Amino acid sequence: MGLLAALMLCGYANAAQSRCLEFKQAHIRDTQIQSAEQIRSGTREQAAPGKPSPGPELPAFCNVRGEIEGRTGADGKHYGIRFELNLPEKWNGKFLFQGGGGLDGVLRPAVGDIPLLGASSAPALARGYAVVATDGGHEGMDAAFGSEQEARLDYAFRQIGTTADNAKELISNYYGREPSRSYFMGCSNGGREAMMAAQRYPLKFDGVVAGDPGFDLSHAAIAEAWDTIAFSAVAPKDRSGKPVLAKAFSDSDLKLVANAVSDACDAKDGLKDGEVYAFDACHFEPAALTCAGPKTDACLSREQVSALQKSFAGPKDSTGKALYSDWRYDSGIGDIGWRRWKLGTSETGQPNAANATLGFDSISRYFITPYDPNYDPYRTNFDTISDKVAETHAINDATALQMSTFSSRGGKMLIYTGQSDPVFSASDQIAYYRSLTQASGGPEATAVWARLFLVPGMTHCGGGPAVDDFDPLTALEEWVEKNEPPDRIIARGKAFPGRTRPLCAYPKSAHYKGSGDSNNADNFECR
């Protein structure tokens, strides 16, 4: 590099540093800027500490952190919407809101990673996006905030609109112009937030990616209690008499079920390959695995079969009325990602399954009203639980079907979900999408702006025997900006090295054409 070029580069870097530092004196409504720092390129570990793999290098960017509407809550604790906004030197003119996860409560680095475990696509910040992330309006990854009214509203939806407005103002101040496009992308609770962004803030976003969304979160919490109770009933007891939830089914038991599902359904898409694409044609009954005599590794006890049937049928009240959704049998039931949510790995009567930890904490202190930290989910009355979660359902769940403003102005919603997701049922997501098509003028009219993609074998936000590595953000960009709707998204995954498959827009699914390399997505069609 010549001396003149070096001096020019140094001058540009100094100008960027100066411009970034000016944020410390910025005056944005109800916002306190706490820090502003210019981060040099290539420092991903500094931007996203603890990420399992280093991933693509990041460009130089201005890192801004602050808090919106800081206050003392009714419970005497401090609340506010903490945010991180990263502004790359080489901006592509676009803005991405990065969704959270779980009960939020932590400020994750605003990098804009593709929200799938092991996804290899470049994060949004590396693509030139300005990216913002928040903590959902409270600190702490538990549900203690559930006793505070405004904190509940912030977590449910309000932090989305407030943060989007303030982030766009900061972006405009920094670059001298507003974003040309605004997107939201998240998985799990972040997927719910993405759907909320489209449903409650239809003028603020051009498109959203909702991955494995907990869109009906309050009723999914009922299913978490239902499943934990059902599986605990067939689990062996520890010395103190407590059920050891993790031992309700051994790994070999779950693998037995997964293999039986594959045997019954795998080949219906034209190829037996460990992935069940013909999902609507898959019909499996675990009763076929019932032991004729004593329990062995080759069969399930009658009690285990009954527990599976009860779980997969979904929670019901004493009259048989469904309180959530049923579930689809799929090959991912034998994966550790399914076990972590439903059963856990604890060898004692103190369960570590996410349903019994995160799920139980959230149902007792957030989903039911009034707030009851002493509520015992194991004693849930399924005849009254729907009424207890109704208030939170009204503010929290992204179940709206009236989306005419979002769709008419060109907004696009791309939803994907794992067929083996153990916490949010793929059947529930399908039922929502079918209702959306009915409310939006039919399948063709809906497909213009909203599409659903199912991923066989995938558990929650990635993992499982699945092709779980794909790029929904690029698909959304091409849909919004080039009017190229995604009929199929090409995916790959560590579970099947060298394999590519098309993920097809529902209700279509991938079918092998009958000839050609079965590891090549080109030899599959969506039908």
N, C-alpha and C positions, 0 to 999 in steps of 0.2 A: 504494500500500500504506500503510495506517495505521500510526501509531507502534507501537501494541500488537502488530499482526500482525508488524511488522518485528522487534520485540524477541523475540517468540515464535519466529520463524524463526531469528534469531541464536542464541537459546538452544538450539534443536534442533540447529543446526549445531555449536555448541560441545560439546553433549553427545555427538554422533556422533564429533567429533574426539577427545574424551576417551576414549570407549569404544574407538575404533580404536587410540589410543596405548597402551592397556592391554595390547595384544597383545605389546608388547615384553617384558613380564614374564610372558607366558603360559608354563605348563609343560605341554607335551604330550610324550608318550612319544617318546624318541629324536629330538626335533625342536628345532632351534635357530631361533628367530624372528630374522631379520636386519634387517627393517625393517617398519614399519607406518605408513601415511600416508593421511590422508583426502584424496581427490581430488574436486574440485568438479565439478559437472555440466557437460556440454558440452565436455569436454576429450578427445575421442577420440584426437587426435594424440598426446597425452601417454600414453594407455593403450595405443595401438597404433601406435607410430611407424613410418613407412614404408609404411603401407597405401596402395595405389594410389588409392583414392577415400575421401573422408572418411566417407561412410556416415552412418547415423543418429547423432544425438548420444547420448551416454551419460549415465546419471543420476549423481548423486553416489554415491561408493562408497568403502569402506575397502580399500586395497591392502595386502596382507600378503605378504611374501616370506620364505622360509626354506629350510632344508635338513633333510632327514630322514636319519638314520643316516649322518652324515658320518664318514669313516674313511680310513685309508691302505690302499690295495689291495696285493695281492701283487706288483704291478709297481712299487711305490713311489710311485704317483700318488695324488692325492686323489680320492675318489669320494663321492657322496652324491646323494640325490634332491632336486634343487632344485625348488622349486614357487613358483607365484604364485597367490594366492587373492583374488578380488575380491568384496566383499560390499556390495551396493547398499543405500542407505538405505531405499528402498521395495522390500522383498523380497517376492517372490511365493510364498515358502515352498518353493522347489524348488532342487535342486542339479544342476549340469551339470559333468561331467568332460570337458574338451576334449582330444581326441587330438592326438598329435604328427604327425611326418612324416619320411620318409627314415630316417636312422639316429638321429633325435632329436639330443641333444647341445646343444640350444639352448633357452632358456626363452622361449617366445613369449608375448605378452600374453594373459592369460586373459580374453578378450572373448566367446568362444563364437560366433564367426562361423559362418554356414552354410558348410560346407567345400567350396564350389564356386567356381571362378573366375568372378567377375562376379555372384555371387548378390546379389540386391537386398533380401532379407529382413532384418529387424532382427536383430542378434546377440542371443544369450541374455542377456547382461548388460543390454542395453537393455530386455529384456522383464521384468527383475526377478529373474533367476536369480543365485544365488551360483555363481561359475565358478572352477574350478581348472585349472591346466595345469602340466606338469612338463617336465624336460629328459630324462626317461627313465633318469636315474641316472648320467649321465656328461656331461662337457663336451667339446665338439668334434664337428663334424658328419661325422667320418670314423669308420672302424671300428677305430681304435687300441685301443679298450676291449675288443676281442674276446679279448685274452690274459688278461683278469681274470675269474675264475669268477663272482663275485657281480655284477659289472657286466653280464655276459651275462644272468644271471637277471633282474636289474632291468629291462633293456631288453626282454627277452622277455615278461615278464608281471608280475613281482613288484611293480614300482612302482605298478601299478594298484590293487591291494588295499591296500597300505600307505598310499598317498596318499589314497585314498577314506576310509579310517578316520580319518586325522588331520584331513583337511579337514572331515569331518562333525563332529568334536569341536570344532574351531575355530568352525564355523558355530553349533553348539549353544551354545557359550560366548558368542558375540556376540549372537545373537537370543533366547537363552533357550529355544529349542526345536529339535528335530531337523527336518531337511527332510521334507516330506510326500511328495516324489517325488525319485528320484535317476536321472539319465540320463547316458549316455555318447554322445558324437558325435565322429566323426572321419572323415578320408578318407585313402586310401593306407595308410601304416603306421598312421595313426590309425584307419582302418577295421579293420585287423587288431586293433588294441588294443580297439576296440569289441566285436568278436566274442570276443576273449579275456575281456573283462569279463563277458560273458554266459556263457561256457563255464567259466571258472575261478573266478568270483566271483558265482555265481548268486543269492546272498542280498543282495548289495550294490546291485544296480541293478534298476530297474523297467522300463527299456527302453533300447535302444541303436540308434543310427543308424550303420551301417557303409557308408561310401562308397568305391567302387572299392577294396575291401579287398585288401591283400597277404596274404590269409589263409594262402596256401601259399607263403610268402616264400622259403623255402630252395630249393624246386624252380623257382620263377620266376627265381631267380638263375642256375640252370642254363640256362634258356631265354635269359637275357641273353647268356651266353657263346656259346651255340649260334648265336643270331642275328648277333652281332657277327662271329663267325668266318665264317658263311655270306655275309654282305654284304661283308666285307673281301676275300673270295676273288674277287669280281667287280668290285672297285673299282680304278680306275686308280692307279698308283704315283706318289709324289713323286720328287724328284731322288735321294733317298737309298734309294729302293726300297721305302719303306713305303706300304701301301695308304692312300688318302685315302677313309676310310669314307663321308664325306658325299657323295662323288661316285659312289657305287655306283648311285644313282638320282638323277636330276635332279628338280627340282620338277615339270617338265612330265611326266616319267615317272610320278611318283606321281599326278599329276592325271589322267593317262591311265587308270591303274588305277581310281581313284575313280570316274571317269565311266563306265567299263565296268561296274563293280559296280552303279552306279545304273541304267544301262540294262537290266541283267539282272534287277534285283530291286526297284527302287523302286515300280513300279506294282502290285506284288502285294498291297499293302494297300488297293487301290482308288483310289489317287491318286498321280500322279507329281509329287512335291514336293521332292525332294532328301533325303528321309529314308526309311530302310528299316525299316519297322515289322514287316513280315511276315518276321521274322528266320529262323524255322524253315523258311520256304519259299525262302530265298535260296540258290541254288547257282551258284557262279561258279568258272570255271577260267581262270587267267591265261594258259594256253597259247594261248588264242584271240588274244592280243595279240602273239604271236611274229612277228618280222619275217620276211618271205619272202626278203628280200635284205639289203642293208646296213642298219644301225641308223639309224632316223629318229625324229623326235618323235612319229610316229604309231604306233610299235610298240616292242616291247622285244626286246633280244637274247636268244638262247637261254640264255645264261648268266644274265641277269637273271631270266628266267622260272624257271629252275631254283632260283635263290637264293630267290625269293619262295615257291615251292612248298615248299622245304625249311624255310623259316622258319615258314610258316603251318601246316605239318604238325606242328610242335613237335619238341623234341629227342628223340632216340632212341638207344639203345645199338646195338651191332653186330648184335644179334639182332632189332632192330626194336621192342623194348620201349619204350613211351613213358616218358619221364622227367619230363614236365610235361603240358602240354595242347596241343591244336591251337588255332588262332585263327580268328575269323570275318572274312571279307572284308566290309568296310563302307566307307561313303563317307568316313569320317574319315582314311583312309590318305593322302589328299592334303593334310592339314592340317599346319601347322608343329608342332602338339603331338605328332603321330606322329613326325615327323622328329627332334624334339629328343631323344627316347628311343632310337630305333632307329639313326639315321644321324648326327645332329648337323649342324653347319653349318661345321665347321673346314675350311679350304682346304688344310691340310697333313696330314702323316701322324701328327700328334698329335691323336687324335679328341677331340671334346667331347660326343659323344652320352652321355646319362645312363647308358645300358647299359654303356658302356665306361669310365666314370669312377666314379660311385657304385656301379654294379653290380659292376665288377671289384674295387674296393676292398673291398666287403662280402663277396664270395665268398671272397677270399683271406684275410681277417683275421677274419671272423665266421662265415660259413656252414660252411666246411670245418673239420674238426678232424683232427689237431691244428692249432693256430694256425700259419700259415705266411705271414709277410709277403712272402716272396719267390716265392710261388706265381704262376705265369703262366697266367691264364685262357685265353690263346690256345692253350695246349698242353693244354687239358682233355681228360682221358681219359673219354669218356662211358660206358665200360664200368664204371668204378669211382667216378664222381662221386657217385652216389646214396649209396653207403656213406660217402663222406666228409662228406656233409651230414646224415647220419641223426641224429647226436647233437644238432645244433642244431634240426633239424626237430622232435625230440621235445619240446623246451622252448619253441620259438618259434612254431610254426605253429598257427593257429586252425582246425584241421580236425576237431575233436571233433563227434560226432553225438549223444552221450548228454547231453541237456539237459533232463531231466525235472524237475529242481528249479526251474530258471529258468522253464520254461513252466507248471508246475503252480501256481506262486504268482502267475501273472498277468504274467510278464515278456514283453516284446514285442521282436522284432528286425526292424528294417527295413533291408534291404540295397539299395543301388542301384549300378549300374556302367555305364560307357560301353561300348557295343558296339565302339567303335574304340579302347579303352584299349590303348596299345602296350606296357605293362609287365606288367599283370595281365590274363590272358585272360578275356574274358566267357564263353567256353566252359567254362573251369575253374570259374567261379562258378556257372554253370548246372548243371554236373555235381555240384558240392557240394550245391546246393539240392535236386537230385533225390535224392541220397543221404540228405539230411536228411529228406525226405518219406517215404522208405522206412523210415527208422529211427524215425520219429515217428508211425506209424500211418496214413500215406497223405496225399494232397494236402489233403483237407478238414481233417483234424486238425492238420496243420502250419500251414495258412493262418490258423488261429486265433491263432497267436503269432509266426509268421515269414513274411515276404513279401519277394520279390525284384522289383526294378524295373529294366528295361533301358532305356538312353537311346541311341537310334540316333544315329550320327555323333559322339557325345561321346568325346573322348580322355580323358586322365587327370585326374580330378577337375574336369572342366569343359573347355570349349573344343571346337573342331571345328564342323562344320556341324550344329548340334544345338540343341534347346530345352533348354539346360543351366541355366536359372534357375528353381529351384523350392524349396519349403520342406519338407524332410523332418521337421524338428523339430515343426512344427505337426501334421503327419500323425501322428507318434508320440504326441504329447500327446493328441490326440483318440482314438487307439486305446487308450492306457493308461487315460486318465482318464474317457472317455465310452463306452468299448467300441464305438467306431466304426472298424472296420477299414478301411484305405485300399484300396479297389478301384482307384482311379485318383487320380493326383496331377497337378494342372494345372501345366504348364511353359511357359515362354517363353524366348527367347534372342536375343542381339544378332545372331546369324547370320541370323535370319529376323524382321525387325522387323514388329510387328503381328500375329504368329502366336501362337496358343496350341494346345497339344496335350495330350491326356491320356497320362500314363505309366501303363501298366496293370500290375497285379500278375501276374507270371509264373504260368502259361504263356500268359496272354492278352496280346494286343497290340492297338494302336489300328488301327481300320479306318474309312475314310471311309464314311459312310452312303450317299453317292451324290448328295446334293443339299445345298444350303445353302452358306453362306460357308465355303470350304475353309481359311480362316485362323482359324476359330472352333472351339475344342475341343468345343463342344456338338454339333457335327455329325460327331463321331467316336464309335464305340462300342468297348468292349473285348470281344474275342471270340477 
